[in-house]
Amino acid sequence: MDQIVTNNPDYGNEIASASRTFYDPKCHANIARVRDGEVLAGIVYTHFNHESVQCHTAVFAEHGLNRDLLFCSFDYPFHQLNVKRMFGFVPETNEDALHFNKNLGFREVTRIEGYFQHGVTCIVMRLDRQDCRFLKIKPRGIELPKQH
């Protein structure tokens, strides 16, 4: 059975490692889709500053991202943290990640030359809350709190 699990340190470390960042459970958050103890996909949130948050995503299985995980991945920062925007820092050599982020609605806002190892340029990508189409979907396997 699939589960959406939040803030599990082991899953956070696994997602962070795959997305080439680090995870500190004291100051970072994570959301993972898990089946039988195996992470299918997940996201780690870092650098929260009340205005924005940085995200690091990893997909471990084909179709690892589902409707529930997509909803949770954007509901958490935009509705629970109440940030206005999310950022992703992507090596320009990682074409799969660039394509993935663009498909999610992120857009390139700037480049930082020499940011990554071996002088690789960083493409800074941004998604604003009002542009996030995933906030409009209805999750299937998650009960949402009733709005008063």
Protein Blocks (a to p, Z undefined) as FASTA:
>chain_A
ZZddehifklmmmmmmmnopaddfklpccddddeehiafbdcddehiehjaccdddddfb
ghkbcfklmmmmmmmmmmmnopabdcddddfklmmlmmmmmmnopacfbdcehkbghhia
cddddddfklmmklmpccfkbccdddZZ
